[in-house]
């Protein structure tokens, strides 16, 4: 029981399949990683970052947390972002949330779950900011979907306001920040119409994305 032998068997089968397709894959992978994308997503087990965009190991640098939040005091997220931008030289940062997010629903309902309540306080800040927009949606499921979308848009702006991204843009680096959402019900990604390439675009891109609601 402690060994979880079934997972080791699955790992061996997966590695063998990769080697069959590309015998040198793991040798090359062990020597470097050169991803173009940094993915900030939710910890939800139903949203596997590499698989839903059909990218192999080494092609996507990933940070995940409950609710796909970007908090300016979260040194874990910021450290991953800095490594992605400054060491790996990624060209795109993707904030990808998903419909049916349990963390977002807990924040919306005001559920008390324990320590995570403090983390989800940041989602409640999004709720308060967009209270009028959300209040107009009477159906709880539709309101939940909209909050998932709004949360992603807010996190995109948070990414753009970090010193890491601001400094990269000041250095003249080509770096785009995107907001996407994933549908667990159909396996499809949706673009939330917010893509920011430089500081002067933040306000207009944000307002444009919000106006579509």
C-alpha positions as CSV (number, residue, x, y, z in Angstrom):
1,X,0.0,0.0,0.0
2,X,2.8,2.4,0.9
3,X,4.6,1.9,-2.4
4,X,1.6,2.7,-4.7
5,X,2.9,0.2,-7.2
6,X,0.1,1.0,-9.7
7,X,1.4,4.5,-10.1
8,X,5.0,3.2,-10.7
9,X,3.6,0.8,-13.3
10,X,1.8,3.7,-15.1
11,X,5.0,5.7,-15.0
12,X,7.0,2.9,-16.6
13,X,4.4,2.5,-19.3
14,X,4.3,6.3,-20.0
15,X,8.1,6.6,-20.2
16,X,8.3,3.6,-22.5
17,X,5.6,5.1,-24.8
18,X,7.6,8.4,-24.9
19,X,10.8,6.6,-25.7
20,X,9.2,4.5,-28.4
21,X,8.0,7.7,-30.1
22,X,11.3,9.6,-29.5
23,X,14.3,7.6,-28.2
24,X,16.3,10.7,-27.3
25,X,13.4,12.6,-25.6
26,X,14.5,12.2,-22.0
27,X,18.2,12.7,-22.8
28,X,17.5,16.0,-24.4
29,X,15.0,17.0,-21.7
30,X,17.5,16.3,-19.0
31,X,19.9,18.8,-20.5
32,X,17.7,21.9,-20.6
33,X,14.2,23.3,-20.5
34,X,13.2,26.0,-23.0
35,X,9.4,26.6,-22.6
36,X,7.8,29.6,-24.2
37,X,4.9,29.6,-21.7
38,X,4.4,30.1,-18.0
39,X,1.1,28.8,-16.8
40,X,-0.6,30.0,-13.7
41,X,-3.5,27.7,-13.0
42,X,-5.7,26.2,-10.3
43,X,-4.7,23.2,-8.2
44,X,-7.8,21.4,-9.2
45,X,-7.0,17.8,-10.3
46,X,-9.3,18.0,-13.2
47,X,-7.3,20.8,-14.9
48,X,-3.9,19.2,-16.0
49,X,-2.0,22.0,-17.6
50,X,0.2,20.2,-20.1
51,X,-2.6,17.8,-21.3
52,X,-5.2,20.4,-22.1
53,X,-2.9,22.3,-24.4
54,X,-1.3,19.1,-25.7
55,X,2.3,20.1,-24.7
56,X,5.1,17.7,-23.7
57,X,7.2,18.0,-20.6
58,X,9.6,20.9,-21.0
59,X,7.2,23.0,-23.1
60,X,5.2,24.6,-20.3
61,X,6.4,26.0,-17.0
62,X,3.7,25.7,-14.4
63,X,2.6,27.2,-11.1
64,X,-0.7,26.2,-9.6
65,X,-2.7,27.2,-6.5
66,X,-6.2,27.2,-5.2
67,X,-8.2,29.6,-7.3
68,X,-5.4,30.5,-9.7
69,X,-4.6,33.6,-7.7
70,X,-1.7,36.0,-8.2
71,X,-1.1,37.7,-4.8
72,X,1.7,40.3,-4.5
73,X,2.9,38.8,-1.2
74,X,2.9,35.2,-2.4
75,X,6.6,34.5,-2.8
76,X,6.0,31.1,-4.2
77,X,4.1,32.4,-7.2
78,X,6.4,35.4,-7.6
79,X,9.5,33.2,-7.4
80,X,8.2,30.9,-10.1
81,X,7.2,33.9,-12.2
82,X,10.7,35.5,-11.9
83,X,12.4,32.2,-12.8
84,X,10.1,31.8,-15.8
85,X,10.6,35.4,-17.1
86,X,14.3,36.0,-16.2
87,X,15.9,32.6,-16.4
88,X,13.7,30.7,-18.9
89,X,12.8,33.8,-21.0
90,X,9.2,32.7,-21.6
91,X,7.3,34.8,-24.1
92,X,3.8,34.3,-22.7
93,X,2.3,34.2,-19.2
94,X,-1.1,32.5,-19.2
95,X,-3.5,32.8,-16.3
96,X,-6.0,29.9,-16.7
97,X,-8.9,29.3,-14.4
98,X,-11.8,27.0,-14.9
99,X,-15.5,26.8,-14.6
100,X,-16.7,24.9,-11.6
101,X,-13.9,26.1,-9.4
102,X,-14.6,25.0,-5.8
103,X,-12.5,27.8,-4.3
104,X,-14.4,30.4,-6.2
105,X,-17.7,28.9,-5.1
106,X,-16.6,28.8,-1.5
107,X,-15.7,32.5,-1.6
108,X,-19.0,33.3,-3.3
109,X,-21.0,31.5,-0.7
110,X,-19.0,32.6,2.2
111,X,-18.2,29.0,3.3
112,X,-15.9,28.4,6.2
113,X,-13.4,25.7,5.3
114,X,-10.5,26.5,7.6
115,X,-7.1,27.9,6.7
116,X,-7.9,28.3,3.0
117,X,-10.5,30.9,3.9
118,X,-7.7,33.4,4.4
119,X,-6.4,32.6,0.9
120,X,-9.9,32.9,-0.7
121,X,-10.3,36.3,0.9
122,X,-8.6,37.5,-2.3
123,X,-11.5,36.1,-4.4
124,X,-13.9,37.8,-2.0
125,X,-12.1,41.1,-2.9
126,X,-13.0,40.4,-6.5
127,X,-16.6,39.8,-5.5
128,X,-16.8,43.1,-3.6
129,X,-15.2,45.0,-6.6
130,X,-17.7,43.6,-9.0
131,X,-20.7,43.4,-6.6
132,X,-23.1,45.3,-8.9
133,X,-22.2,43.2,-12.0
134,X,-22.7,39.9,-10.0
135,X,-25.8,41.1,-8.2
136,X,-27.6,41.3,-11.6
137,X,-27.2,37.6,-12.2
138,X,-30.0,35.8,-10.3
139,X,-29.0,32.2,-11.3
140,X,-26.3,31.0,-8.9
141,X,-24.6,28.8,-11.5
142,X,-24.4,31.6,-14.0
143,X,-23.1,33.9,-11.2
144,X,-20.5,31.3,-10.3
145,X,-19.3,31.1,-13.9
146,X,-19.1,34.9,-14.2
147,X,-17.1,35.1,-11.0
148,X,-14.6,32.5,-12.3
149,X,-14.2,34.7,-15.4
150,X,-13.8,38.0,-13.4
151,X,-11.3,36.4,-11.1
152,X,-9.1,35.5,-14.0
153,X,-9.2,39.0,-15.5
154,X,-8.2,40.5,-12.1
155,X,-5.3,38.0,-11.8
156,X,-4.1,39.0,-15.3
157,X,-3.9,42.6,-14.1
158,X,-2.1,41.5,-10.9
159,X,0.5,39.7,-13.1
160,X,1.0,42.8,-15.1
161,X,1.5,44.9,-12.0
162,X,4.3,42.8,-10.6
163,X,7.8,44.2,-10.6
164,X,8.9,41.1,-12.5
165,X,6.7,41.8,-15.5
166,X,7.1,45.6,-15.3
167,X,10.9,45.2,-15.3
168,X,10.8,42.8,-18.2
169,X,8.8,45.3,-20.3
170,X,11.1,48.1,-19.2
171,X,14.0,46.0,-20.6
172,X,12.2,45.8,-23.9
173,X,11.4,42.1,-23.6
174,X,8.5,40.7,-25.6
175,X,6.2,39.3,-23.0
176,X,2.4,38.8,-23.3
177,X,0.0,38.1,-20.5
178,X,-3.2,36.2,-21.3
179,X,-6.4,35.3,-19.5
180,X,-8.1,32.0,-20.4
181,X,-10.7,29.8,-18.8
182,X,-11.2,26.0,-19.2
183,X,-14.5,24.2,-19.3
184,X,-14.3,20.9,-17.4
185,X,-17.7,20.0,-18.9
186,X,-16.3,20.0,-22.5
187,X,-12.5,20.1,-22.3
188,X,-12.3,23.3,-24.2
189,X,-10.3,26.5,-23.5
190,X,-11.9,29.9,-23.9
191,X,-10.1,33.2,-24.4
192,X,-11.4,35.9,-22.1
193,X,-10.4,38.6,-24.5
194,X,-7.6,40.1,-22.4
195,X,-4.1,40.0,-23.7
196,X,-1.6,42.6,-22.5
197,X,1.8,43.2,-24.2
198,X,2.9,46.5,-22.5
199,X,2.1,48.7,-19.5
200,X,0.0,51.2,-21.4
201,X,-2.4,48.5,-22.4
202,X,-3.4,47.4,-18.9
203,X,-6.2,49.8,-18.3
204,X,-7.8,49.7,-21.8
205,X,-7.5,45.9,-22.0
206,X,-9.0,45.5,-18.6
207,X,-12.0,47.7,-19.4
208,X,-12.5,46.0,-22.7
209,X,-12.6,42.6,-21.1
210,X,-15.0,43.7,-18.4
211,X,-17.3,45.5,-20.8
212,X,-18.0,42.3,-22.7
213,X,-20.0,41.1,-19.6
